[in-house]
Amino acid sequence: MVSPLTAQGRWGLSAEDHRPYEPAEREAMLEATRRSRPGNNEGDTPMMYGGDGWMWNDGWGWGGWILMTLVMVVFWSLVITAIVLAIRYLTGGSHPNQASPSSARAAEDVLAERFARGEIDDDEYRQRMTTLREHR
């Protein structure tokens, strides 16, 4: 299949229109661009028109985009992780479902109070106390 860009007569272009520019032609085009763009100092070449080569000449291509994406993902992951760790550190980092030693003592105290009031008998008290101590 013939590309529409290189086919004679299609869009008014020919193969001659797609040849590489000679250095003198390229410099003349760049100079014309420099003169036609307002705000450019004499001798400055806008980056887009061949200055540092980011657009056409020696850019990184897809590798640069992939690297930039990976660096951005890593950066934001580190920022979010740092924020989460800081919040955990500042709030004490305890989870509500974790039993602390004081809660185990409180359960034994409640059991002892129920036994003292006569709500449970001696066998039930010992059985529940054993269960509490096994699951500490």
N, CA, C and O atoms as a GROMACS GRO file, in nm:
protein
  544
    1MET      N    1   0.085  -0.117   0.000
    1MET     CA    2   0.000   0.000   0.000
    1MET      C    3   0.089   0.123   0.000
    1MET      O    4   0.188   0.129   0.073
    2VAL      N    5   0.055   0.219  -0.079
    2VAL     CA    6   0.132   0.342  -0.090
    2VAL      C    7   0.080   0.440   0.013
    2VAL      O    8  -0.041   0.463   0.023
    3SER      N    9   0.170   0.499   0.090
    3SER     CA   10   0.131   0.596   0.191
    3SER      C   11   0.074   0.721   0.123
    3SER      O   12   0.126   0.764   0.021
    4PRO      N   13  -0.034   0.779   0.180
    4PRO     CA   14  -0.092   0.899   0.119
    4PRO      C   15   0.004   1.017   0.124
    4PRO      O   16  -0.012   1.113   0.047
    5LEU      N   17   0.102   1.013   0.211
    5LEU     CA   18   0.196   1.124   0.220
    5LEU      C   19   0.300   1.121   0.108
    5LEU      O   20   0.354   1.224   0.069
    6THR      N   21   0.328   1.001   0.056
    6THR     CA   22   0.430   0.991  -0.048
    6THR      C   23   0.372   0.973  -0.186
    6THR      O   24   0.445   0.978  -0.285
    7ALA      N   25   0.242   0.952  -0.197
    7ALA     CA   26   0.180   0.932  -0.328
    7ALA      C   27   0.179   1.064  -0.405
    7ALA      O   28   0.144   1.169  -0.351
    8GLN      N   29   0.218   1.057  -0.531
    8GLN     CA   30   0.220   1.178  -0.614
    8GLN      C   31   0.079   1.229  -0.633
    8GLN      O   32  -0.011   1.153  -0.670
    9GLY      N   33   0.059   1.357  -0.608
    9GLY     CA   34  -0.069   1.418  -0.630
    9GLY      C   35  -0.162   1.413  -0.510
    9GLY      O   36  -0.252   1.496  -0.500
   10ARG      N   37  -0.145   1.321  -0.420
   10ARG     CA   38  -0.230   1.313  -0.301
   10ARG      C   39  -0.192   1.424  -0.207
   10ARG      O   40  -0.076   1.431  -0.165
   11TRP      N   41  -0.282   1.509  -0.172
   11TRP     CA   42  -0.261   1.625  -0.087
   11TRP      C   43  -0.160   1.722  -0.147
   11TRP      O   44  -0.110   1.811  -0.078
   12GLY      N   45  -0.131   1.705  -0.271
   12GLY     CA   46  -0.038   1.795  -0.339
   12GLY      C   47   0.107   1.774  -0.299
   12GLY      O   48   0.188   1.864  -0.316
   13LEU      N   49   0.142   1.658  -0.246
   13LEU     CA   50   0.278   1.630  -0.201
   13LEU      C   51   0.345   1.528  -0.291
   13LEU      O   52   0.278   1.443  -0.350
   14SER      N   53   0.474   1.538  -0.300
   14SER     CA   54   0.550   1.438  -0.376
   14SER      C   55   0.663   1.387  -0.287
   14SER      O   56   0.684   1.438  -0.177
   15ALA      N   57   0.735   1.288  -0.335
   15ALA     CA   58   0.848   1.234  -0.259
   15ALA      C   59   0.953   1.341  -0.235
   15ALA      O   60   1.023   1.336  -0.134
   16GLU      N   61   0.965   1.437  -0.325
   16GLU     CA   62   1.062   1.546  -0.310
   16GLU      C   63   1.030   1.632  -0.187
   16GLU      O   64   1.120   1.688  -0.125
   17ASP      N   65   0.901   1.642  -0.152
   17ASP     CA   66   0.861   1.722  -0.037
   17ASP      C   67   0.904   1.662   0.096
   17ASP      O   68   0.904   1.731   0.198
   18HIS      N   69   0.942   1.534   0.096
   18HIS     CA   70   0.975   1.466   0.220
   18HIS      C   71   1.124   1.433   0.233
   18HIS      O   72   1.162   1.351   0.316
   19ARG      N   73   1.204   1.495   0.154
   19ARG     CA   74   1.348   1.469   0.165
   19ARG      C   75   1.403   1.543   0.287
   19ARG      O   76   1.346   1.643   0.328
   20PRO      N   77   1.513   1.495   0.345
   20PRO     CA   78   1.573   1.566   0.459
   20PRO      C   79   1.625   1.702   0.416
   20PRO      O   80   1.670   1.719   0.303
   21TYR      N   81   1.619   1.797   0.504
   21TYR     CA   82   1.668   1.931   0.474
   21TYR      C   83   1.820   1.934   0.476
   21TYR      O   84   1.884   1.868   0.558
   22GLU      N   85   1.875   2.010   0.388
   22GLU     CA   86   2.019   2.037   0.390
   22GLU      C   87   2.046   2.130   0.508
   22GLU      O   88   1.956   2.205   0.548
   23PRO      N   89   2.168   2.128   0.565
   23PRO     CA   90   2.198   2.214   0.679
   23PRO      C   91   2.171   2.362   0.651
   23PRO      O   92   2.121   2.433   0.738
   24ALA      N   93   2.202   2.410   0.533
   24ALA     CA   94   2.180   2.551   0.501
   24ALA      C   95   2.031   2.582   0.497
   24ALA      O   96   1.988   2.687   0.546
   25GLU      N   97   1.951   2.491   0.439
   25GLU     CA   98   1.807   2.511   0.434
   25GLU      C   99   1.748   2.512   0.575
   25GLU      O  100   1.661   2.593   0.607
   26ARG      N  101   1.798   2.420   0.658
   26ARG     CA  102   1.748   2.411   0.795
   26ARG      C  103   1.780   2.538   0.871
   26ARG      O  104   1.693   2.591   0.941
   27GLU      N  105   1.900   2.589   0.859
   27GLU     CA  106   1.938   2.713   0.928
   27GLU      C  107   1.855   2.830   0.879
   27GLU      O  108   1.816   2.916   0.958
   28ALA      N  109   1.827   2.835   0.749
   28ALA     CA  110   1.746   2.943   0.695
   28ALA      C  111   1.604   2.936   0.752
   28ALA      O  112   1.546   3.039   0.785
   29MET      N  113   1.548   2.816   0.763
   29MET     CA  114   1.415   2.801   0.820
   29MET      C  115   1.414   2.840   0.967
   29MET      O  116   1.321   2.906   1.013
   30LEU      N  117   1.517   2.799   1.041
   30LEU     CA  118   1.525   2.835   1.182
   30LEU      C  119   1.538   2.985   1.200
   30LEU      O  120   1.476   3.043   1.290
   31GLU      N  121   1.617   3.048   1.116
   31GLU     CA  122   1.634   3.193   1.124
   31GLU      C  123   1.502   3.264   1.095
   31GLU      O  124   1.467   3.361   1.162
   32ALA      N  125   1.430   3.216   0.996
   32ALA     CA  126   1.300   3.275   0.963
   32ALA      C  127   1.203   3.256   1.080
   32ALA      O  128   1.124   3.346   1.110
   33THR      N  129   1.210   3.142   1.144
   33THR     CA  130   1.124   3.116   1.259
   33THR      C  131   1.161   3.209   1.373
   33THR      O  132   1.073   3.265   1.439
   34ARG      N  133   1.291   3.227   1.398
   34ARG     CA  134   1.336   3.317   1.504
   34ARG      C  135   1.284   3.458   1.481
   34ARG      O  136   1.237   3.524   1.574
   35ARG      N  137   1.294   3.505   1.358
   35ARG     CA  138   1.251   3.642   1.327
   35ARG      C  139   1.100   3.657   1.336
   35ARG      O  140   1.050   3.764   1.370
   36SER      N  141   1.026   3.551   1.304
   36SER     CA  142   0.880   3.562   1.299
   36SER      C  143   0.814   3.546   1.435
   36SER      O  144   0.698   3.582   1.451
   37ARG      N  145   0.886   3.494   1.533
   37ARG     CA  146   0.826   3.473   1.665
   37ARG      C  147   0.858   3.591   1.755
   37ARG      O  148   0.975   3.617   1.782
   38PRO      N  149   0.756   3.662   1.803
   38PRO     CA  150   0.781   3.778   1.887
   38PRO      C  151   0.834   3.736   2.024
   38PRO      O  152   0.802   3.628   2.074
   39GLY      N  153   0.914   3.822   2.084
   39GLY     CA  154   0.965   3.799   2.218
   39GLY      C  155   1.092   3.719   2.224
   39GLY      O  156   1.148   3.703   2.332
   40ASN      N  157   1.141   3.669   2.112
   40ASN     CA  158   1.266   3.594   2.113
   40ASN      C  159   1.383   3.690   2.101
   40ASN      O  160   1.382   3.780   2.018
   41ASN      N  161   1.481   3.672   2.183
   41ASN     CA  162   1.602   3.752   2.173
   41ASN      C  163   1.683   3.706   2.052
   41ASN      O  164   1.669   3.593   2.006
   42GLU      N  165   1.764   3.791   2.005
   42GLU     CA  166   1.848   3.757   1.889
   42GLU      C  167   1.939   3.641   1.927
   42GLU      O  168   2.007   3.646   2.030
   43GLY      N  169   1.940   3.539   1.848
   43GLY     CA  170   2.026   3.424   1.872
   43GLY      C  171   1.959   3.314   1.952
   43GLY      O  172   2.009   3.202   1.956
   44ASP      N  173   1.845   3.343   2.016
   44ASP     CA  174   1.775   3.239   2.090
   44ASP      C  175   1.698   3.152   1.993
   44ASP      O  176   1.638   3.201   1.897
   45THR      N  177   1.700   3.023   2.017
   45THR     CA  178   1.621   2.931   1.937
   45THR      C  179   1.518   2.869   2.027
   45THR      O  180   1.554   2.806   2.127
   46PRO      N  181   1.390   2.883   1.996
   46PRO     CA  182   1.290   2.820   2.080
   46PRO      C  183   1.313   2.669   2.084
   46PRO      O  184   1.348   2.608   1.984
   47MET      N  185   1.293   2.612   2.201
   47MET     CA  186   1.320   2.469   2.217
   47MET      C  187   1.239   2.386   2.119
   47MET      O  188   1.289   2.287   2.066
   48MET      N  189   1.116   2.425   2.094
   48MET     CA  190   1.031   2.347   2.006
   48MET      C  191   1.084   2.345   1.864
   48MET      O  192   1.057   2.249   1.790
   49TYR      N  193   1.156   2.445   1.823
   49TYR     CA  194   1.202   2.454   1.686
   49TYR      C  195   1.348   2.414   1.672
   49TYR      O  196   1.416   2.462   1.581
   50GLY      N  197   1.397   2.329   1.758
   50GLY     CA  198   1.530   2.273   1.739
   50GLY      C  199   1.633   2.322   1.836
   50GLY      O  200   1.751   2.290   1.819
   51GLY      N  201   1.596   2.398   1.938
   51GLY     CA  202   1.692   2.452   2.033
   51GLY      C  203   1.773   2.346   2.103
   51GLY      O  204   1.889   2.323   2.069
   52ASP      N  205   1.712   2.279   2.200
   52ASP     CA  206   1.783   2.177   2.276
   52ASP      C  207   1.753   2.036   2.225
   52ASP      O  208   1.812   1.940   2.274
   53GLY      N  209   1.666   2.023   2.131
   53GLY     CA  210   1.640   1.892   2.073
   53GLY      C  211   1.537   1.809   2.146
   53GLY      O  212   1.528   1.689   2.121
   54TRP      N  213   1.460   1.867   2.235
   54TRP     CA  214   1.363   1.787   2.308
   54TRP      C  215   1.250   1.739   2.218
   54TRP      O  216   1.197   1.630   2.241
   55MET      N  217   1.213   1.814   2.119
   55MET     CA  218   1.099   1.774   2.038
   55MET      C  219   1.139   1.678   1.925
   55MET      O  220   1.072   1.577   1.904
   56TRP      N  221   1.246   1.709   1.854
   56TRP     CA  222   1.279   1.631   1.735
   56TRP      C  223   1.414   1.562   1.743
   56TRP      O  224   1.424   1.442   1.716
   57ASN      N  225   1.515   1.634   1.779
   57ASN     CA  226   1.652   1.591   1.750
   57ASN      C  227   1.699   1.474   1.836
   57ASN      O  228   1.702   1.361   1.788
   58ASP      N  229   1.735   1.499   1.959
   58ASP     CA  230   1.795   1.394   2.041
   58ASP      C  231   1.713   1.366   2.166
   58ASP      O  232   1.771   1.337   2.271
   59GLY      N  233   1.582   1.372   2.158
   59GLY     CA  234   1.496   1.347   2.273
   59GLY      C  235   1.499   1.201   2.314
   59GLY      O  236   1.550   1.117   2.241
   60TRP      N  237   1.447   1.172   2.431
   60TRP     CA  238   1.449   1.036   2.483
   60TRP      C  239   1.341   0.948   2.421
   60TRP      O  240   1.348   0.826   2.433
   61GLY      N  241   1.244   1.005   2.357
   61GLY     CA  242   1.138   0.926   2.296
   61GLY      C  243   1.051   0.861   2.402
   61GLY      O  244   1.027   0.919   2.508
   62TRP      N  245   1.004   0.739   2.373
   62TRP     CA  246   0.916   0.668   2.466
   62TRP      C  247   0.987   0.632   2.595
   62TRP      O  248   0.924   0.626   2.700
   63GLY      N  249   1.115   0.607   2.588
   63GLY     CA  250   1.190   0.573   2.710
   63GLY      C  251   1.181   0.682   2.814
   63GLY      O  252   1.170   0.654   2.933
   64GLY      N  253   1.184   0.807   2.770
   64GLY     CA  254   1.173   0.919   2.862
   64GLY      C  255   1.037   0.925   2.927
   64GLY      O  256   1.026   0.952   3.047
   65TRP      N  257   0.932   0.900   2.849
   65TRP     CA  258   0.796   0.902   2.904
   65TRP      C  259   0.777   0.790   3.004
   65TRP      O  260   0.716   0.810   3.109
   66ILE      N  261   0.827   0.671   2.972
   66ILE     CA  262   0.813   0.557   3.064
   66ILE      C  263   0.890   0.584   3.192
   66ILE      O  264   0.838   0.560   3.301
   67LEU      N  265   1.013   0.632   3.180
   67LEU     CA  266   1.093   0.662   3.298
   67LEU      C  267   1.027   0.770   3.383
   67LEU      O  268   1.022   0.759   3.506
   68MET      N  269   0.976   0.874   3.320
   68MET     CA  270   0.910   0.981   3.393
   68MET      C  271   0.785   0.928   3.466
   68MET      O  272   0.759   0.969   3.579
   69THR      N  273   0.710   0.840   3.403
   69THR     CA  274   0.591   0.783   3.467
   69THR      C  275   0.629   0.699   3.588
   69THR      O  276   0.567   0.710   3.693
   70LEU      N  277   0.731   0.615   3.573
   70LEU     CA  278   0.774   0.532   3.685
   70LEU      C  279   0.825   0.616   3.801
   70LEU      O  280   0.793   0.587   3.916
   71VAL      N  281   0.904   0.719   3.772
   71VAL     CA  282   0.955   0.805   3.878
   71VAL      C  283   0.840   0.876   3.949
   71VAL      O  284   0.843   0.891   4.071
   72MET      N  285   0.740   0.919   3.874
   72MET     CA  286   0.626   0.987   3.936
   72MET      C  287   0.547   0.892   4.026
   72MET      O  288   0.504   0.931   4.134
   73VAL      N  289   0.527   0.769   3.982
   73VAL     CA  290   0.453   0.671   4.063
   73VAL      C  291   0.531   0.640   4.192
   73VAL      O  292   0.471   0.634   4.299
   74VAL      N  293   0.662   0.622   4.181
   74VAL     CA  294   0.743   0.596   4.300
   74VAL      C  295   0.740   0.716   4.394
   74VAL      O  296   0.727   0.700   4.515
   75PHE      N  297   0.752   0.836   4.339
   75PHE     CA  298   0.751   0.957   4.421
   75PHE      C  299   0.622   0.969   4.500
   75PHE      O  300   0.626   0.990   4.622
   76TRP      N  301   0.507   0.956   4.432
   76TRP     CA  302   0.380   0.971   4.502
   76TRP      C  303   0.355   0.856   4.598
   76TRP      O  304   0.290   0.876   4.701
   77SER      N  305   0.404   0.737   4.569
   77SER     CA  306   0.393   0.625   4.663
   77SER      C  307   0.469   0.656   4.791
   77SER      O  308   0.420   0.630   4.901
   78LEU      N  309   0.589   0.710   4.777
   78LEU     CA  310   0.668   0.746   4.895
   78LEU      C  311   0.601   0.858   4.975
   78LEU      O  312   0.601   0.855   5.098
   79VAL      N  313   0.543   0.956   4.907
   79VAL     CA  314   0.476   1.065   4.977
   79VAL      C  315   0.356   1.012   5.055
   79VAL      O  316   0.338   1.046   5.172
   80ILE      N  317   0.274   0.928   4.992
   80ILE     CA  318   0.155   0.874   5.060
   80ILE      C  319   0.196   0.783   5.176
   80ILE      O  320   0.134   0.788   5.282
   81THR      N  321   0.299   0.701   5.157
   81THR     CA  322   0.347   0.615   5.264
   81THR      C  323   0.397   0.697   5.382
   81THR      O  324   0.370   0.664   5.497
   82ALA      N  325   0.470   0.804   5.354
   82ALA     CA  326   0.521   0.891   5.461
   82ALA      C  327   0.406   0.955   5.538
   82ALA      O  328   0.412   0.966   5.660
   83ILE      N  329   0.302   0.997   5.468
   83ILE     CA  330   0.187   1.058   5.536
   83ILE      C  331   0.116   0.956   5.624
   83ILE      O  332   0.080   0.987   5.738
   84VAL      N  333   0.095   0.836   5.573
   84VAL     CA  334   0.028   0.732   5.652
   84VAL      C  335   0.109   0.696   5.775
   84VAL      O  336   0.054   0.684   5.884
   85LEU      N  337   0.241   0.680   5.760
   85LEU     CA  338   0.327   0.647   5.873
   85LEU      C  339   0.330   0.760   5.976
   85LEU      O  340   0.332   0.734   6.096
   86ALA      N  341   0.331   0.884   5.929
   86ALA     CA  342   0.330   0.998   6.021
   86ALA      C  343   0.200   1.002   6.101
   86ALA      O  344   0.202   1.028   6.221
   87ILE      N  345   0.088   0.976   6.034
   87ILE     CA  346  -0.042   0.975   6.105
   87ILE      C  347  -0.046   0.862   6.206
   87ILE      O  348  -0.094   0.881   6.318
   88ARG      N  349   0.003   0.745   6.170
   88ARG     CA  350   0.006   0.634   6.265
   88ARG      C  351   0.095   0.665   6.384
   88ARG      O  352   0.061   0.634   6.499
   89TYR      N  353   0.209   0.727   6.356
   89TYR     CA  354   0.302   0.760   6.465
   89TYR      C  355   0.240   0.863   6.559
   89TYR      O  356   0.250   0.851   6.681
   90LEU      N  357   0.175   0.964   6.502
   90LEU     CA  358   0.119   1.072   6.583
   90LEU      C  359  -0.005   1.029   6.661
   90LEU      O  360  -0.035   1.085   6.767
   91THR      N  361  -0.078   0.930   6.610
   91THR     CA  362  -0.199   0.884   6.680
   91THR      C  363  -0.173   0.764   6.769
   91THR      O  364  -0.267   0.711   6.828
   92GLY      N  365  -0.054   0.721   6.782
   92GLY     CA  366  -0.021   0.610   6.872
   92GLY      C  367  -0.013   0.476   6.801
   92GLY      O  368   0.048   0.384   6.855
   93GLY      N  369  -0.071   0.463   6.686
   93GLY     CA  370  -0.058   0.342   6.606
   93GLY      C  371  -0.129   0.220   6.660
   93GLY      O  372  -0.108   0.111   6.608
   94SER      N  373  -0.213   0.233   6.764
   94SER     CA  374  -0.282   0.115   6.816
   94SER      C  375  -0.408   0.090   6.735
   94SER      O  376  -0.472   0.182   6.686
   95HIS      N  377  -0.442  -0.035   6.723
   95HIS     CA  378  -0.562  -0.074   6.651
   95HIS      C  379  -0.670  -0.109   6.753
   95HIS      O  380  -0.638  -0.166   6.857
   96PRO      N  381  -0.795  -0.077   6.725
   96PRO     CA  382  -0.900  -0.103   6.823
   96PRO      C  383  -0.926  -0.251   6.847
   96PRO      O  384  -0.979  -0.285   6.953
   97ASN      N  385  -0.891  -0.339   6.757
   97ASN     CA  386  -0.918  -0.482   6.775
   97ASN      C  387  -0.805  -0.554   6.849
   97ASN      O  388  -0.817  -0.674   6.875
   98GLN      N  389  -0.697  -0.484   6.882
   98GLN     CA  390  -0.589  -0.548   6.956
   98GLN      C  391  -0.618  -0.539   7.105
   98GLN      O  392  -0.653  -0.433   7.157
   99ALA      N  393  -0.605  -0.652   7.174
   99ALA     CA  394  -0.629  -0.654   7.317
   99ALA      C  395  -0.501  -0.613   7.390
   99ALA      O  396  -0.394  -0.668   7.365
  100SER      N  397  -0.514  -0.518   7.477
  100SER     CA  398  -0.398  -0.474   7.555
  100SER      C  399  -0.395  -0.553   7.685
  100SER      O  400  -0.496  -0.611   7.725
  101PRO      N  401  -0.280  -0.555   7.753
  101PRO     CA  402  -0.273  -0.627   7.881
  101PRO      C  403  -0.372  -0.573   7.984
  101PRO      O  404  -0.420  -0.649   8.068
  102SER      N  405  -0.402  -0.445   7.979
  102SER     CA  406  -0.496  -0.390   8.076
  102SER      C  407  -0.638  -0.442   8.051
  102SER      O  408  -0.715  -0.457   8.145
  103SER      N  409  -0.673  -0.469   7.925
  103SER     CA  410  -0.806  -0.522   7.898
  103SER      C  411  -0.820  -0.665   7.949
  103SER      O  412  -0.928  -0.705   7.990
  104ALA      N  413  -0.711  -0.742   7.946
  104ALA     CA  414  -0.714  -0.878   8.000
  104ALA      C  415  -0.732  -0.872   8.152
  104ALA      O  416  -0.806  -0.950   8.211
  105ARG      N  417  -0.662  -0.776   8.214
  105ARG     CA  418  -0.678  -0.758   8.359
  105ARG      C  419  -0.821  -0.714   8.392
  105ARG      O  420  -0.879  -0.758   8.492
  106ALA      N  421  -0.875  -0.628   8.311
  106ALA     CA  422  -1.011  -0.580   8.336
  106ALA      C  423  -1.110  -0.696   8.328
  106ALA      O  424  -1.205  -0.702   8.407
  107ALA      N  425  -1.090  -0.787   8.235
  107ALA     CA  426  -1.180  -0.902   8.222
  107ALA      C  427  -1.170  -0.992   8.345
  107ALA      O  428  -1.270  -1.042   8.394
  108GLU      N  429  -1.049  -1.013   8.393
  108GLU     CA  430  -1.031  -1.094   8.514
  108GLU      C  431  -1.093  -1.025   8.635
  108GLU      O  432  -1.150  -1.091   8.722
  109ASP      N  433  -1.082  -0.893   8.640
  109ASP     CA  434  -1.142  -0.819   8.752
  109ASP      C  435  -1.295  -0.829   8.750
  109ASP      O  436  -1.357  -0.846   8.855
  110VAL      N  437  -1.354  -0.818   8.632
  110VAL     CA  438  -1.499  -0.832   8.620
  110VAL      C  439  -1.543  -0.972   8.663
  110VAL      O  440  -1.643  -0.989   8.732
  111LEU      N  441  -1.467  -1.072   8.620
  111LEU     CA  442  -1.498  -1.209   8.657
  111LEU      C  443  -1.489  -1.227   8.808
  111LEU      O  444  -1.573  -1.293   8.869
  112ALA      N  445  -1.386  -1.169   8.869
  112ALA     CA  446  -1.370  -1.179   9.015
  112ALA      C  447  -1.486  -1.109   9.087
  112ALA      O  448  -1.534  -1.159   9.188
  113GLU      N  449  -1.529  -0.995   9.036
  113GLU     CA  450  -1.642  -0.924   9.098
  113GLU      C  451  -1.770  -1.005   9.088
  113GLU      O  452  -1.848  -1.009   9.183
  114ARG      N  453  -1.793  -1.069   8.973
  114ARG     CA  454  -1.914  -1.152   8.958
  114ARG      C  455  -1.909  -1.271   9.054
  114ARG      O  456  -2.011  -1.309   9.111
  115PHE      N  457  -1.790  -1.328   9.071
  115PHE     CA  458  -1.776  -1.440   9.166
  115PHE      C  459  -1.800  -1.392   9.309
  115PHE      O  460  -1.862  -1.461   9.389
  116ALA      N  461  -1.749  -1.272   9.340
  116ALA     CA  462  -1.767  -1.218   9.476
  116ALA      C  463  -1.913  -1.187   9.505
  116ALA      O  464  -1.957  -1.203   9.619
  117ARG      N  465  -1.989  -1.144   9.406
  117ARG     CA  466  -2.131  -1.113   9.425
  117ARG      C  467  -2.216  -1.239   9.426
  117ARG      O  468  -2.334  -1.235   9.463
  118GLY      N  469  -2.157  -1.351   9.387
  118GLY     CA  470  -2.231  -1.477   9.388
  118GLY      C  471  -2.305  -1.504   9.259
  118GLY      O  472  -2.390  -1.593   9.255
  119GLU      N  473  -2.277  -1.429   9.154
  119GLU     CA  474  -2.346  -1.450   9.027
  119GLU      C  475  -2.300  -1.578   8.958
  119GLU      O  476  -2.377  -1.638   8.882
  120ILE      N  477  -2.177  -1.620   8.982
  120ILE     CA  478  -2.124  -1.744   8.924
  120ILE      C  479  -2.066  -1.828   9.038
  120ILE      O  480  -2.022  -1.775   9.140
  121ASP      N  481  -2.067  -1.959   9.018
  121ASP     CA  482  -2.011  -2.047   9.122
  121ASP      C  483  -1.862  -2.070   9.100
  121ASP      O  484  -1.802  -2.019   9.004
  122ASP      N  485  -1.802  -2.148   9.190
  122ASP     CA  486  -1.657  -2.170   9.190
  122ASP      C  487  -1.610  -2.238   9.063
  122ASP      O  488  -1.507  -2.199   9.007
  123ASP      N  489  -1.682  -2.340   9.015
  123ASP     CA  490  -1.640  -2.414   8.894
  123ASP      C  491  -1.644  -2.323   8.770
  123ASP      O  492  -1.552  -2.323   8.688
  124GLU      N  493  -1.752  -2.246   8.759
  124GLU     CA  494  -1.763  -2.156   8.643
  124GLU      C  495  -1.654  -2.048   8.647
  124GLU      O  496  -1.599  -2.010   8.544
  125TYR      N  497  -1.625  -1.998   8.771
  125TYR     CA  498  -1.520  -1.896   8.785
  125TYR      C  499  -1.386  -1.951   8.738
  125TYR      O  500  -1.316  -1.886   8.660
  126ARG      N  501  -1.350  -2.071   8.786
  126ARG     CA  502  -1.220  -2.130   8.748
  126ARG      C  503  -1.213  -2.161   8.597
  126ARG      O  504  -1.110  -2.138   8.533
  127GLN      N  505  -1.322  -2.212   8.542
  127GLN     CA  506  -1.325  -2.245   8.400
  127GLN      C  507  -1.305  -2.118   8.315
  127GLN      O  508  -1.226  -2.118   8.220
  128ARG      N  509  -1.376  -2.011   8.348
  128ARG     CA  510  -1.364  -1.887   8.270
  128ARG      C  511  -1.228  -1.821   8.291
  128ARG      O  512  -1.171  -1.764   8.197
  129MET      N  513  -1.174  -1.829   8.413
  129MET     CA  514  -1.042  -1.772   8.439
  129MET      C  515  -0.936  -1.847   8.358
  129MET      O  516  -0.844  -1.785   8.305
  130THR      N  517  -0.948  -1.978   8.350
  130THR     CA  518  -0.854  -2.058   8.270
  130THR      C  519  -0.864  -2.021   8.124
  130THR      O  520  -0.762  -2.007   8.055
  131THR      N  521  -0.985  -2.004   8.075
  131THR     CA  522  -1.006  -1.966   7.934
  131THR      C  523  -0.944  -1.830   7.907
  131THR      O  524  -0.879  -1.812   7.804
  132LEU      N  525  -0.963  -1.735   7.996
  132LEU     CA  526  -0.905  -1.600   7.976
  132LEU      C  527  -0.752  -1.606   7.973
  132LEU      O  528  -0.690  -1.540   7.890
  133ARG      N  529  -0.692  -1.683   8.061
  133ARG     CA  530  -0.545  -1.689   8.067
  133ARG      C  531  -0.486  -1.764   7.948
  133ARG      O  532  -0.374  -1.735   7.906
  134GLU      N  533  -0.561  -1.862   7.893
  134GLU     CA  534  -0.512  -1.934   7.775
  134GLU      C  535  -0.509  -1.846   7.651
  134GLU      O  536  -0.423  -1.865   7.565
  135HIS      N  537  -0.599  -1.752   7.641
  135HIS     CA  538  -0.612  -1.672   7.520
  135HIS      C  539  -0.548  -1.534   7.533
  135HIS      O  540  -0.585  -1.442   7.460
  136ARG      N  541  -0.457  -1.519   7.622
  136ARG     CA  542  -0.385  -1.391   7.634
  136ARG      C  543  -0.289  -1.370   7.524
  136ARG      O  544  -0.221  -1.267   7.519
   0.00000   0.00000   0.00000
